[in-house]
Amino acid sequence: MPKGASPKREREYKKLETEFKKEHRYPGREEEVASRIVNKQRAEHGETKQSSSGGSKQSAKK
């Protein structure tokens, strides 16, 4: 998890990681997938410096 993540996000990350290992999902990539999910949620909720919503970019007005 990146620095600055809240304790709630840390717990969520650990929960996802153990769940993936238990269910044998994403073999060898459990940490990566769990962190991506949590980071995406952080961005959607504005908990990061630069939040992105699905990668859509707004065009500049002329």
All heavy atoms as TSV, in Angstrom:
chain	resi	resn	atom	element	x	y	z
A	1	MET	N	N	0.837	-1.185	0.000
A	1	MET	CA	C	0.000	0.000	0.000
A	1	MET	C	C	0.881	1.248	0.000
A	1	MET	O	O	1.919	1.279	0.652
A	1	MET	CB	C	-0.867	0.015	1.256
A	1	MET	CG	C	-2.052	-0.931	1.233
A	1	MET	SD	S	-3.212	-0.686	-0.091
A	1	MET	CE	C	-3.639	1.013	0.066
A	2	PRO	N	N	0.440	2.268	-0.703
A	2	PRO	CA	C	1.216	3.503	-0.728
A	2	PRO	C	C	1.142	4.239	0.605
A	2	PRO	O	O	0.227	4.018	1.394
A	2	PRO	CB	C	0.546	4.317	-1.837
A	2	PRO	CG	C	-0.781	3.725	-2.031
A	2	PRO	CD	C	-0.707	2.310	-1.567
A	3	LYS	N	N	2.105	5.111	0.825
A	3	LYS	CA	C	2.104	5.917	2.049
A	3	LYS	C	C	0.889	6.829	2.033
A	3	LYS	O	O	0.461	7.298	0.979
A	3	LYS	CB	C	3.374	6.755	2.131
A	3	LYS	CG	C	4.610	5.922	2.293
A	3	LYS	CD	C	5.827	6.797	2.371
A	3	LYS	CE	C	7.069	5.947	2.486
A	3	LYS	NZ	N	8.276	6.753	2.535
A	4	GLY	N	N	0.327	7.075	3.187
A	4	GLY	CA	C	-0.806	7.979	3.289
A	4	GLY	C	C	-2.148	7.293	3.195
A	4	GLY	O	O	-3.180	7.944	3.275
A	5	ALA	N	N	-2.164	5.992	3.031
A	5	ALA	CA	C	-3.432	5.268	2.977
A	5	ALA	C	C	-4.003	5.176	4.386
A	5	ALA	O	O	-3.272	4.982	5.353
A	5	ALA	CB	C	-3.241	3.879	2.395
A	6	SER	N	N	-5.289	5.313	4.496
A	6	SER	CA	C	-5.934	5.276	5.806
A	6	SER	C	C	-5.928	3.855	6.370
A	6	SER	O	O	-5.796	2.881	5.615
A	6	SER	CB	C	-7.374	5.777	5.690
A	6	SER	OG	O	-8.148	4.866	4.943
A	7	PRO	N	N	-6.069	3.729	7.679
A	7	PRO	CA	C	-6.133	2.390	8.279
A	7	PRO	C	C	-7.267	1.541	7.702
A	7	PRO	O	O	-7.132	0.327	7.560
A	7	PRO	CB	C	-6.357	2.667	9.761
A	7	PRO	CG	C	-5.808	4.032	9.979
A	7	PRO	CD	C	-6.055	4.769	8.696
A	8	LYS	N	N	-8.354	2.196	7.323
A	8	LYS	CA	C	-9.483	1.482	6.717
A	8	LYS	C	C	-9.048	0.833	5.403
A	8	LYS	O	O	-9.365	-0.333	5.139
A	8	LYS	CB	C	-10.633	2.447	6.465
A	8	LYS	CG	C	-11.810	1.828	5.759
A	8	LYS	CD	C	-12.876	2.859	5.450
A	8	LYS	CE	C	-13.986	2.246	4.635
A	8	LYS	NZ	N	-14.990	3.243	4.256
A	9	ARG	N	N	-8.328	1.573	4.580
A	9	ARG	CA	C	-7.862	1.042	3.292
A	9	ARG	C	C	-6.819	-0.049	3.498
A	9	ARG	O	O	-6.761	-1.009	2.742
A	9	ARG	CB	C	-7.301	2.154	2.412
A	9	ARG	CG	C	-8.330	3.203	2.037
A	9	ARG	CD	C	-9.408	2.668	1.157
A	9	ARG	NE	N	-10.349	3.739	0.817
A	9	ARG	CZ	C	-11.564	3.537	0.377
A	9	ARG	NH1	N	-12.020	2.330	0.198
A	9	ARG	NH2	N	-12.347	4.551	0.104
A	10	GLU	N	N	-5.987	0.093	4.531
A	10	GLU	CA	C	-5.007	-0.942	4.854
A	10	GLU	C	C	-5.705	-2.252	5.205
A	10	GLU	O	O	-5.315	-3.318	4.738
A	10	GLU	CB	C	-4.123	-0.506	6.029
A	10	GLU	CG	C	-3.178	0.617	5.708
A	10	GLU	CD	C	-1.966	0.178	4.919
A	10	GLU	OE1	O	-1.702	-1.037	4.827
A	10	GLU	OE2	O	-1.277	1.061	4.392
A	11	ARG	N	N	-6.747	-2.163	6.022
A	11	ARG	CA	C	-7.498	-3.361	6.407
A	11	ARG	C	C	-8.178	-3.985	5.193
A	11	ARG	O	O	-8.190	-5.200	5.022
A	11	ARG	CB	C	-8.554	-3.029	7.460
A	11	ARG	CG	C	-8.003	-2.733	8.826
A	11	ARG	CD	C	-9.094	-2.650	9.866
A	11	ARG	NE	N	-10.184	-1.743	9.534
A	11	ARG	CZ	C	-10.218	-0.447	9.856
A	11	ARG	NH1	N	-9.221	0.095	10.534
A	11	ARG	NH2	N	-11.260	0.293	9.537
A	12	GLU	N	N	-8.726	-3.136	4.343
A	12	GLU	CA	C	-9.390	-3.625	3.141
A	12	GLU	C	C	-8.404	-4.342	2.216
A	12	GLU	O	O	-8.716	-5.387	1.658
A	12	GLU	CB	C	-10.043	-2.455	2.416
A	12	GLU	CG	C	-10.954	-2.862	1.293
A	12	GLU	CD	C	-11.766	-1.698	0.768
A	12	GLU	OE1	O	-11.554	-0.561	1.195
A	12	GLU	OE2	O	-12.622	-1.957	-0.083
A	13	TYR	N	N	-7.196	-3.786	2.093
A	13	TYR	CA	C	-6.153	-4.397	1.282
A	13	TYR	C	C	-5.801	-5.782	1.808
A	13	TYR	O	O	-5.741	-6.747	1.051
A	13	TYR	CB	C	-4.924	-3.482	1.275
A	13	TYR	CG	C	-3.675	-4.137	0.752
A	13	TYR	CD1	C	-3.485	-4.326	-0.604
A	13	TYR	CD2	C	-2.683	-4.579	1.619
A	13	TYR	CE1	C	-2.335	-4.926	-1.092
A	13	TYR	CE2	C	-1.534	-5.186	1.147
A	13	TYR	CZ	C	-1.367	-5.354	-0.208
A	13	TYR	OH	O	-0.241	-5.962	-0.678
A	14	LYS	N	N	-5.566	-5.887	3.123
A	14	LYS	CA	C	-5.210	-7.176	3.725
A	14	LYS	C	C	-6.332	-8.193	3.544
A	14	LYS	O	O	-6.091	-9.366	3.264
A	14	LYS	CB	C	-4.915	-7.007	5.222
A	14	LYS	CG	C	-3.662	-6.243	5.501
A	14	LYS	CD	C	-2.446	-7.027	5.117
A	14	LYS	CE	C	-1.185	-6.283	5.509
A	14	LYS	NZ	N	0.008	-6.916	5.008
A	15	LYS	N	N	-7.575	-7.740	3.692
A	15	LYS	CA	C	-8.729	-8.623	3.532
A	15	LYS	C	C	-8.805	-9.160	2.106
A	15	LYS	O	O	-8.993	-10.366	1.889
A	15	LYS	CB	C	-10.014	-7.876	3.883
A	15	LYS	CG	C	-11.263	-8.708	3.756
A	15	LYS	CD	C	-12.504	-7.893	4.067
A	15	LYS	CE	C	-13.747	-8.698	3.806
A	15	LYS	NZ	N	-14.963	-7.907	3.971
A	16	LEU	N	N	-8.646	-8.287	1.128
A	16	LEU	CA	C	-8.685	-8.714	-0.276
A	16	LEU	C	C	-7.554	-9.680	-0.588
A	16	LEU	O	O	-7.762	-10.705	-1.244
A	16	LEU	CB	C	-8.594	-7.504	-1.204
A	16	LEU	CG	C	-9.835	-6.632	-1.314
A	16	LEU	CD1	C	-9.507	-5.350	-2.051
A	16	LEU	CD2	C	-10.950	-7.382	-2.007
A	17	GLU	N	N	-6.363	-9.355	-0.108
A	17	GLU	CA	C	-5.199	-10.195	-0.380
A	17	GLU	C	C	-5.399	-11.605	0.179
A	17	GLU	O	O	-5.174	-12.602	-0.513
A	17	GLU	CB	C	-3.957	-9.561	0.226
A	17	GLU	CG	C	-2.693	-10.323	-0.060
A	17	GLU	CD	C	-1.482	-9.687	0.588
A	17	GLU	OE1	O	-1.632	-8.804	1.453
A	17	GLU	OE2	O	-0.381	-10.098	0.216
A	18	THR	N	N	-5.836	-11.720	1.425
A	18	THR	CA	C	-6.042	-13.043	2.024
A	18	THR	C	C	-7.189	-13.779	1.349
A	18	THR	O	O	-7.133	-14.994	1.166
A	18	THR	CB	C	-6.294	-12.943	3.539
A	18	THR	OG1	O	-7.398	-12.075	3.780
A	18	THR	CG2	C	-5.080	-12.433	4.266
A	19	GLU	N	N	-8.215	-13.044	0.952
A	19	GLU	CA	C	-9.350	-13.663	0.253
A	19	GLU	C	C	-8.903	-14.246	-1.086
A	19	GLU	O	O	-9.282	-15.370	-1.438
A	19	GLU	CB	C	-10.441	-12.620	0.030
A	19	GLU	CG	C	-11.692	-13.148	-0.606
A	19	GLU	CD	C	-12.753	-12.066	-0.762
A	19	GLU	OE1	O	-12.921	-11.273	0.170
A	19	GLU	OE2	O	-13.384	-12.020	-1.829
A	20	PHE	N	N	-8.088	-13.512	-1.823
A	20	PHE	CA	C	-7.604	-13.997	-3.112
A	20	PHE	C	C	-6.723	-15.228	-2.943
A	20	PHE	O	O	-6.800	-16.167	-3.729
A	20	PHE	CB	C	-6.833	-12.906	-3.855
A	20	PHE	CG	C	-7.683	-11.742	-4.310
A	20	PHE	CD1	C	-7.110	-10.504	-4.517
A	20	PHE	CD2	C	-9.046	-11.878	-4.525
A	20	PHE	CE1	C	-7.873	-9.427	-4.942
A	20	PHE	CE2	C	-9.821	-10.813	-4.942
A	20	PHE	CZ	C	-9.231	-9.579	-5.150
A	21	LYS	N	N	-5.876	-15.225	-1.917
A	21	LYS	CA	C	-5.007	-16.376	-1.667
A	21	LYS	C	C	-5.832	-17.597	-1.265
A	21	LYS	O	O	-5.556	-18.711	-1.705
A	21	LYS	CB	C	-3.984	-16.045	-0.592
A	21	LYS	CG	C	-2.900	-15.122	-1.083
A	21	LYS	CD	C	-1.879	-14.827	-0.015
A	21	LYS	CE	C	-0.822	-13.875	-0.557
A	21	LYS	NZ	N	0.213	-13.583	0.440
A	22	LYS	N	N	-6.845	-17.375	-0.447
A	22	LYS	CA	C	-7.699	-18.470	0.021
A	22	LYS	C	C	-8.472	-19.097	-1.139
A	22	LYS	O	O	-8.618	-20.314	-1.220
A	22	LYS	CB	C	-8.669	-17.940	1.075
A	22	LYS	CG	C	-9.585	-18.976	1.664
A	22	LYS	CD	C	-10.512	-18.351	2.691
A	22	LYS	CE	C	-11.526	-19.354	3.198
A	22	LYS	NZ	N	-12.476	-18.731	4.123
A	23	GLU	N	N	-8.964	-18.260	-2.035
A	23	GLU	CA	C	-9.774	-18.728	-3.161
A	23	GLU	C	C	-8.918	-19.121	-4.370
A	23	GLU	O	O	-9.456	-19.490	-5.413
A	23	GLU	CB	C	-10.766	-17.643	-3.568
A	23	GLU	CG	C	-11.787	-17.335	-2.497
A	23	GLU	CD	C	-12.696	-16.185	-2.886
A	23	GLU	OE1	O	-12.496	-15.581	-3.967
A	23	GLU	OE2	O	-13.613	-15.892	-2.105
A	24	HIS	N	N	-7.596	-18.964	-4.263
A	24	HIS	CA	C	-6.663	-19.275	-5.362
A	24	HIS	C	C	-6.982	-18.450	-6.614
A	24	HIS	O	O	-6.894	-18.946	-7.737
A	24	HIS	CB	C	-6.655	-20.767	-5.688
A	24	HIS	CG	C	-6.313	-21.624	-4.518
A	24	HIS	ND1	N	-5.041	-21.719	-4.009
A	24	HIS	CD2	C	-7.091	-22.398	-3.732
A	24	HIS	CE1	C	-5.040	-22.525	-2.979
A	24	HIS	NE2	N	-6.274	-22.953	-2.778
A	25	ARG	N	N	-7.339	-17.198	-6.393
A	25	ARG	CA	C	-7.581	-16.274	-7.504
A	25	ARG	C	C	-6.318	-15.463	-7.748
A	25	ARG	O	O	-5.598	-15.122	-6.838
A	25	ARG	CB	C	-8.730	-15.324	-7.165
A	25	ARG	CG	C	-10.060	-16.053	-7.090
A	25	ARG	CD	C	-11.161	-15.170	-6.570
A	25	ARG	NE	N	-11.392	-14.039	-7.446
A	25	ARG	CZ	C	-12.243	-13.046	-7.124
A	25	ARG	NH1	N	-12.886	-13.060	-5.987
A	25	ARG	NH2	N	-12.417	-12.055	-7.960
A	26	TYR	N	N	-6.034	-15.144	-8.973
A	26	TYR	CA	C	-4.864	-14.362	-9.372
A	26	TYR	C	C	-3.583	-14.958	-8.789
A	26	TYR	O	O	-2.857	-14.290	-8.061
A	26	TYR	CB	C	-5.009	-12.903	-8.918
A	26	TYR	CG	C	-6.340	-12.284	-9.259
A	26	TYR	CD1	C	-7.274	-12.014	-8.264
A	26	TYR	CD2	C	-6.666	-11.976	-10.568
A	26	TYR	CE1	C	-8.503	-11.451	-8.573
A	26	TYR	CE2	C	-7.889	-11.414	-10.886
A	26	TYR	CZ	C	-8.798	-11.145	-9.875
A	26	TYR	OH	O	-10.004	-10.593	-10.176
A	27	PRO	N	N	-3.262	-16.204	-9.092
A	27	PRO	CA	C	-2.087	-16.840	-8.489
A	27	PRO	C	C	-0.801	-16.058	-8.756
A	27	PRO	O	O	-0.482	-15.731	-9.899
A	27	PRO	CB	C	-2.044	-18.216	-9.147
A	27	PRO	CG	C	-2.891	-18.112	-10.352
A	27	PRO	CD	C	-3.893	-17.040	-10.095
A	28	GLY	N	N	-0.117	-15.726	-7.673
A	28	GLY	CA	C	1.130	-14.982	-7.767
A	28	GLY	C	C	0.971	-13.486	-7.905
A	28	GLY	O	O	1.946	-12.742	-7.856
A	29	ARG	N	N	-0.248	-13.013	-8.082
A	29	ARG	CA	C	-0.492	-11.577	-8.275
A	29	ARG	C	C	-1.480	-11.023	-7.259
A	29	ARG	O	O	-2.055	-9.958	-7.470
A	29	ARG	CB	C	-1.062	-11.327	-9.662
A	29	ARG	CG	C	-0.148	-11.655	-10.790
A	29	ARG	CD	C	-0.752	-11.299	-12.131
A	29	ARG	NE	N	-2.046	-10.690	-11.986
A	29	ARG	CZ	C	-2.820	-10.287	-12.991
A	29	ARG	NH1	N	-2.419	-10.440	-14.210
A	29	ARG	NH2	N	-3.990	-9.751	-12.771
A	30	GLU	N	N	-1.701	-11.744	-6.160
A	30	GLU	CA	C	-2.706	-11.340	-5.187
A	30	GLU	C	C	-2.456	-9.934	-4.651
A	30	GLU	O	O	-3.388	-9.125	-4.555
A	30	GLU	CB	C	-2.756	-12.322	-4.001
A	30	GLU	CG	C	-3.127	-13.728	-4.366
A	30	GLU	CD	C	-1.933	-14.598	-4.720
A	30	GLU	OE1	O	-0.805	-14.089	-4.813
A	30	GLU	OE2	O	-2.137	-15.817	-4.896
A	31	GLU	N	N	-1.200	-9.636	-4.310
A	31	GLU	CA	C	-0.857	-8.322	-3.763
A	31	GLU	C	C	-1.114	-7.218	-4.779
A	31	GLU	O	O	-1.663	-6.169	-4.445
A	31	GLU	CB	C	0.607	-8.300	-3.345
A	31	GLU	CG	C	0.925	-9.223	-2.197
A	31	GLU	CD	C	2.404	-9.231	-1.869
A	31	GLU	OE1	O	3.147	-8.341	-2.349
A	31	GLU	OE2	O	2.811	-10.132	-1.125
A	32	GLU	N	N	-0.711	-7.474	-6.025
A	32	GLU	CA	C	-0.879	-6.469	-7.071
A	32	GLU	C	C	-2.349	-6.147	-7.299
A	32	GLU	O	O	-2.745	-4.978	-7.348
A	32	GLU	CB	C	-0.262	-6.969	-8.370
A	32	GLU	CG	C	-0.479	-6.040	-9.546
A	32	GLU	CD	C	-0.087	-6.659	-10.882
A	32	GLU	OE1	O	0.461	-7.762	-10.893
A	32	GLU	OE2	O	-0.354	-6.014	-11.901
A	33	VAL	N	N	-3.166	-7.169	-7.428
A	33	VAL	CA	C	-4.588	-6.958	-7.716
A	33	VAL	C	C	-5.272	-6.271	-6.538
A	33	VAL	O	O	-6.057	-5.337	-6.730
A	33	VAL	CB	C	-5.271	-8.297	-8.066
A	33	VAL	CG1	C	-6.766	-8.105	-8.243
A	33	VAL	CG2	C	-4.673	-8.891	-9.321
A	34	ALA	N	N	-4.962	-6.693	-5.322
A	34	ALA	CA	C	-5.560	-6.075	-4.139
A	34	ALA	C	C	-5.181	-4.599	-4.058
A	34	ALA	O	O	-6.045	-3.749	-3.788
A	34	ALA	CB	C	-5.129	-6.811	-2.885
A	35	SER	N	N	-3.921	-4.273	-4.315
A	35	SER	CA	C	-3.506	-2.874	-4.237
A	35	SER	C	C	-4.137	-2.046	-5.352
A	35	SER	O	O	-4.509	-0.897	-5.132
A	35	SER	CB	C	-1.986	-2.755	-4.271
A	35	SER	OG	O	-1.475	-3.232	-5.480
A	36	ARG	N	N	-4.286	-2.625	-6.529
A	36	ARG	CA	C	-4.946	-1.888	-7.617
A	36	ARG	C	C	-6.394	-1.564	-7.273
A	36	ARG	O	O	-6.871	-0.460	-7.542
A	36	ARG	CB	C	-4.893	-2.682	-8.918
A	36	ARG	CG	C	-3.541	-2.685	-9.578
A	36	ARG	CD	C	-3.542	-3.566	-10.818
A	36	ARG	NE	N	-2.236	-3.650	-11.402
A	36	ARG	CZ	C	-1.908	-3.066	-12.566
A	36	ARG	NH1	N	-2.801	-2.400	-13.242
A	36	ARG	NH2	N	-0.690	-3.188	-13.031
A	37	ILE	N	N	-7.090	-2.533	-6.682
A	37	ILE	CA	C	-8.487	-2.316	-6.314
A	37	ILE	C	C	-8.597	-1.210	-5.276
A	37	ILE	O	O	-9.410	-0.285	-5.406
A	37	ILE	CB	C	-9.120	-3.624	-5.798
A	37	ILE	CG1	C	-9.281	-4.612	-6.942
A	37	ILE	CG2	C	-10.462	-3.352	-5.128
A	37	ILE	CD1	C	-9.678	-6.014	-6.526
A	38	VAL	N	N	-7.767	-1.282	-4.247
A	38	VAL	CA	C	-7.811	-0.290	-3.179
A	38	VAL	C	C	-7.402	1.088	-3.696
A	38	VAL	O	O	-8.030	2.092	-3.368
A	38	VAL	CB	C	-6.941	-0.726	-1.986
A	38	VAL	CG1	C	-6.834	0.378	-0.951
A	38	VAL	CG2	C	-7.519	-1.978	-1.352
A	39	ASN	N	N	-6.378	1.151	-4.541
A	39	ASN	CA	C	-5.942	2.430	-5.103
A	39	ASN	C	C	-7.026	3.044	-5.973
A	39	ASN	O	O	-7.210	4.260	-5.977
A	39	ASN	CB	C	-4.652	2.275	-5.884
A	39	ASN	CG	C	-3.456	2.128	-4.992
A	39	ASN	OD1	O	-3.465	2.563	-3.844
A	39	ASN	ND2	N	-2.412	1.507	-5.503
A	40	LYS	N	N	-7.741	2.231	-6.721
A	40	LYS	CA	C	-8.820	2.744	-7.550
A	40	LYS	C	C	-9.931	3.325	-6.677
A	40	LYS	O	O	-10.470	4.397	-6.961
A	40	LYS	CB	C	-9.378	1.639	-8.446
A	40	LYS	CG	C	-10.435	2.135	-9.399
A	40	LYS	CD	C	-10.856	1.068	-10.369
A	40	LYS	CE	C	-11.904	1.623	-11.329
A	40	LYS	NZ	N	-12.315	0.633	-12.311
A	41	GLN	N	N	-10.252	2.637	-5.588
A	41	GLN	CA	C	-11.276	3.140	-4.670
A	41	GLN	C	C	-10.821	4.450	-4.027
A	41	GLN	O	O	-11.630	5.376	-3.867
A	41	GLN	CB	C	-11.575	2.103	-3.592
A	41	GLN	CG	C	-12.285	0.896	-4.120
A	41	GLN	CD	C	-12.436	-0.203	-3.086
A	41	GLN	OE1	O	-11.783	-0.182	-2.052
A	41	GLN	NE2	N	-13.290	-1.155	-3.369
A	42	ARG	N	N	-9.548	4.534	-3.663
A	42	ARG	CA	C	-9.025	5.774	-3.080
A	42	ARG	C	C	-9.163	6.928	-4.067
A	42	ARG	O	O	-9.552	8.034	-3.700
A	42	ARG	CB	C	-7.555	5.605	-2.703
A	42	ARG	CG	C	-7.334	4.711	-1.511
A	42	ARG	CD	C	-5.862	4.559	-1.187
A	42	ARG	NE	N	-5.292	5.827	-0.790
A	42	ARG	CZ	C	-4.088	6.260	-1.154
A	42	ARG	NH1	N	-3.326	5.545	-1.936
A	42	ARG	NH2	N	-3.653	7.429	-0.734
A	43	ALA	N	N	-8.844	6.673	-5.320
A	43	ALA	CA	C	-8.936	7.719	-6.338
A	43	ALA	C	C	-10.378	8.150	-6.563
A	43	ALA	O	O	-10.673	9.342	-6.688
A	43	ALA	CB	C	-8.321	7.230	-7.637
A	44	GLU	N	N	-11.290	7.190	-6.595
A	44	GLU	CA	C	-12.700	7.515	-6.824
A	44	GLU	C	C	-13.295	8.325	-5.681
A	44	GLU	O	O	-14.212	9.120	-5.896
A	44	GLU	CB	C	-13.504	6.228	-7.015
A	44	GLU	CG	C	-13.235	5.544	-8.332
A	44	GLU	CD	C	-13.915	4.195	-8.456
A	44	GLU	OE1	O	-14.459	3.693	-7.442
A	44	GLU	OE2	O	-13.899	3.638	-9.569
A	45	HIS	N	N	-12.771	8.140	-4.470
A	45	HIS	CA	C	-13.291	8.852	-3.312
A	45	HIS	C	C	-12.490	10.111	-2.987
A	45	HIS	O	O	-12.698	10.728	-1.949
A	45	HIS	CB	C	-13.327	7.915	-2.095
A	45	HIS	CG	C	-14.380	6.870	-2.202
A	45	HIS	ND1	N	-14.123	5.604	-2.678
A	45	HIS	CD2	C	-15.703	6.897	-1.916
A	45	HIS	CE1	C	-15.235	4.907	-2.676
A	45	HIS	NE2	N	-16.212	5.664	-2.219
A	46	GLY	N	N	-11.570	10.481	-3.860
A	46	GLY	CA	C	-10.807	11.709	-3.684
A	46	GLY	C	C	-9.779	11.641	-2.568
A	46	GLY	O	O	-9.448	12.670	-1.988
A	47	GLU	N	N	-9.264	10.466	-2.269
A	47	GLU	CA	C	-8.289	10.301	-1.201
A	47	GLU	C	C	-6.855	10.381	-1.704
A	47	GLU	O	O	-5.921	10.169	-0.945
A	47	GLU	CB	C	-8.511	8.963	-0.493
A	47	GLU	CG	C	-9.865	8.853	0.165
A	47	GLU	CD	C	-10.139	7.478	0.723
A	47	GLU	OE1	O	-9.188	6.708	0.941
A	47	GLU	OE2	O	-11.315	7.162	0.931
A	48	THR	N	N	-6.670	10.688	-2.978
A	48	THR	CA	C	-5.338	10.814	-3.547
A	48	THR	C	C	-5.138	12.246	-4.021
A	48	THR	O	O	-6.098	13.013	-4.150
A	48	THR	CB	C	-5.134	9.858	-4.734
A	48	THR	OG1	O	-6.130	10.132	-5.715
A	48	THR	CG2	C	-5.261	8.411	-4.298
A	49	LYS	N	N	-3.897	12.602	-4.296
A	49	LYS	CA	C	-3.614	13.959	-4.747
A	49	LYS	C	C	-4.284	14.242	-6.083
A	49	LYS	O	O	-4.869	15.285	-6.291
A	49	LYS	CB	C	-2.112	14.172	-4.863
A	49	LYS	CG	C	-1.418	14.235	-3.536
A	49	LYS	CD	C	0.058	14.516	-3.714
A	49	LYS	CE	C	0.747	14.555	-2.374
A	49	LYS	NZ	N	2.183	14.811	-2.513
A	50	GLN	N	N	-4.179	13.289	-7.002
A	50	GLN	CA	C	-4.786	13.451	-8.319
A	50	GLN	C	C	-5.708	12.268	-8.546
A	50	GLN	O	O	-5.270	11.174	-8.851
A	50	GLN	CB	C	-3.719	13.494	-9.404
A	50	GLN	CG	C	-4.283	13.687	-10.786
A	50	GLN	CD	C	-3.188	13.686	-11.842
A	50	GLN	OE1	O	-2.043	13.416	-11.550
A	50	GLN	NE2	N	-3.551	13.982	-13.058
A	51	SER	N	N	-7.001	12.502	-8.373
A	51	SER	CA	C	-7.949	11.405	-8.536
A	51	SER	C	C	-8.369	11.308	-9.994
A	51	SER	O	O	-8.510	12.308	-10.689
A	51	SER	CB	C	-9.171	11.611	-7.657
A	51	SER	OG	O	-9.859	12.765	-8.024
A	52	SER	N	N	-8.559	10.082	-10.441
A	52	SER	CA	C	-9.018	9.856	-11.808
A	52	SER	C	C	-10.287	9.027	-11.744
A	52	SER	O	O	-10.444	8.173	-10.889
A	52	SER	CB	C	-7.963	9.133	-12.634
A	52	SER	OG	O	-7.729	7.860	-12.107
A	53	SER	N	N	-11.180	9.307	-12.653
A	53	SER	CA	C	-12.429	8.551	-12.673
A	53	SER	C	C	-12.502	7.750	-13.958
A	53	SER	O	O	-13.056	8.179	-14.952
A	53	SER	CB	C	-13.631	9.487	-12.551
A	53	SER	OG	O	-13.605	10.444	-13.582
A	54	GLY	N	N	-11.896	6.586	-13.948
A	54	GLY	CA	C	-11.959	5.707	-15.098
A	54	GLY	C	C	-11.082	6.107	-16.262
A	54	GLY	O	O	-11.236	5.595	-17.360
A	55	GLY	N	N	-10.195	7.055	-16.068
A	55	GLY	CA	C	-9.277	7.426	-17.125
A	55	GLY	C	C	-9.839	8.404	-18.141
A	55	GLY	O	O	-9.200	8.709	-19.118
A	56	SER	N	N	-11.047	8.905	-17.930
A	56	SER	CA	C	-11.604	9.865	-18.874
A	56	SER	C	C	-10.947	11.218	-18.649
A	56	SER	O	O	-10.719	11.650	-17.521
A	56	SER	CB	C	-13.113	9.984	-18.709
A	56	SER	OG	O	-13.431	10.459	-17.428
A	57	LYS	N	N	-10.603	11.894	-19.752
A	57	LYS	CA	C	-9.953	13.194	-19.654
A	57	LYS	C	C	-10.858	14.243	-20.281
A	57	LYS	O	O	-11.515	14.002	-21.290
A	57	LYS	CB	C	-8.611	13.174	-20.384
A	57	LYS	CG	C	-7.628	12.223	-19.758
A	57	LYS	CD	C	-6.310	12.261	-20.489
A	57	LYS	CE	C	-5.348	11.289	-19.859
A	57	LYS	NZ	N	-4.059	11.289	-20.559
A	58	GLN	N	N	-10.879	15.406	-19.657
A	58	GLN	CA	C	-11.677	16.480	-20.203
A	58	GLN	C	C	-10.842	17.280	-21.191
A	58	GLN	O	O	-9.665	17.548	-20.956
A	58	GLN	CB	C	-12.150	17.409	-19.085
A	58	GLN	CG	C	-13.079	16.734	-18.105
A	58	GLN	CD	C	-13.482	17.685	-16.982
A	58	GLN	OE1	O	-12.993	18.785	-16.901
A	58	GLN	NE2	N	-14.394	17.216	-16.168
A	59	SER	N	N	-11.447	17.643	-22.307
A	59	SER	CA	C	-10.712	18.419	-23.296
A	59	SER	C	C	-10.744	19.894	-22.916
A	59	SER	O	O	-11.674	20.382	-22.288
A	59	SER	CB	C	-11.319	18.224	-24.675
A	59	SER	OG	O	-12.656	18.647	-24.686
A	60	ALA	N	N	-9.706	20.618	-23.303
A	60	ALA	CA	C	-9.611	22.037	-23.003
A	60	ALA	C	C	-10.590	22.821	-23.866
A	60	ALA	O	O	-10.789	22.516	-25.057
A	60	ALA	CB	C	-8.197	22.514	-23.247
A	61	LYS	N	N	-11.198	23.836	-23.282
A	61	LYS	CA	C	-12.144	24.672	-24.024
A	61	LYS	C	C	-11.357	25.673	-24.880
A	61	LYS	O	O	-10.309	26.155	-24.494
A	61	LYS	CB	C	-13.050	25.451	-23.056
A	61	LYS	CG	C	-13.994	24.545	-22.311
A	61	LYS	CD	C	-14.906	25.367	-21.426
A	61	LYS	CE	C	-15.845	24.469	-20.658
A	61	LYS	NZ	N	-16.717	25.255	-19.791
A	62	LYS	N	N	-11.894	25.945	-26.068
A	62	LYS	CA	C	-11.227	26.878	-26.983
A	62	LYS	C	C	-11.835	28.251	-26.869
A	62	LYS	O	O	-12.914	28.491	-26.600
A	62	LYS	CB	C	-11.348	26.391	-28.430
A	62	LYS	CG	C	-10.549	25.141	-28.652
A	62	LYS	CD	C	-10.636	24.728	-30.092
A	62	LYS	CE	C	-9.806	23.475	-30.316
A	62	LYS	NZ	N	-9.852	23.054	-31.686
